[in-house]
Amino acid sequence: MDFLEQFDRATIEGIEPIAESDQFAIYPVGSDTYLLVQRHGAMPWTALRLSGDGMFRVGSLLIDAMRHLYRDVASNLSPNLRR
């Protein structure tokens, strides 16, 4: 895993992302390697280079974090807590 603070956009020129949102995209760059790119309009782009295995491991961590966040948000919305 590498963090690329100085990311050259030419690195992904002509490569179709396999997943994208308004500010993030994941690009396959060969040899079981992927770039998670933050494509922020007002800032220089940055990227995280991950292996395929790394993508699964990071994905699993993100799912756990989202579950934790959901529990916190859902508990604040509980009818028992409303006054």
C-alpha positions in Angstrom: 0.0 0.0 0.0 1.3 3.4 -1.0 -0.1 6.9 -0.5 0.5 9.1 -3.4 0.3 12.7 -2.3 1.7 14.0 -5.6 -0.5 12.2 -8.0 0.0 12.6 -11.8 -3.4 12.4 -13.6 -1.7 11.1 -16.7 -1.2 7.8 -14.7 -4.8 7.0 -15.3 -5.4 8.6 -18.6 -7.5 6.3 -20.8 -8.3 3.9 -18.0 -11.9 3.4 -17.1 -12.7 3.4 -13.4 -14.2 0.2 -12.0 -16.1 2.2 -9.4 -16.6 5.9 -8.9 -18.6 8.6 -7.0 -18.5 12.4 -7.3 -15.1 12.7 -5.6 -13.6 9.2 -5.6 -12.8 6.6 -8.2 -11.0 3.2 -8.2 -8.9 2.4 -11.3 -7.2 -0.9 -12.2 -3.6 -0.2 -13.1 -2.4 -3.8 -13.7 -0.6 -6.5 -11.8 -3.4 -6.9 -9.3 -3.0 -3.3 -8.3 -5.7 -0.6 -7.9 -5.7 3.1 -7.3 -8.3 4.7 -5.0 -8.1 8.3 -6.3 -9.6 11.4 -4.5 -10.6 13.6 -7.4 -11.4 16.8 -5.6 -11.9 19.8 -7.9 -10.3 22.4 -5.6 -7.3 20.4 -4.4 -4.6 18.4 -6.0 -5.6 14.8 -6.6 -4.3 12.1 -4.2 -4.3 8.4 -4.4 -3.9 5.2 -2.4 -2.3 2.3 -4.3 -3.6 -1.1 -3.1 -3.2 -4.7 -4.1 -6.4 -6.7 -4.8 -6.0 -8.4 -1.4 -5.6 -5.0 0.2 -8.8 -3.8 -1.4 -10.7 -6.7 0.2 -9.1 -6.0 3.6 -9.7 -2.3 3.5 -13.2 -2.9 2.3 -13.9 -5.1 5.2 -12.6 -2.5 7.6 -14.8 0.2 6.0 -17.9 -2.0 6.3 -17.1 -2.4 10.1 -16.7 1.3 10.4 -20.0 2.0 8.6 -21.8 -0.5 10.9 -20.4 1.4 13.9 -21.4 4.7 12.5 -24.9 3.4 11.7 -25.4 2.1 15.2 -24.4 5.5 16.6 -26.7 7.4 14.3 -29.6 4.9 14.7 -29.3 5.1 18.5 -29.7 8.8 18.4 -32.9 8.4 16.3 -34.4 5.9 18.6 -38.0 6.9 19.7 -37.0 6.1 23.3 -34.5 9.0 23.3 -36.9 11.6 21.9 -38.4 14.1 24.3 
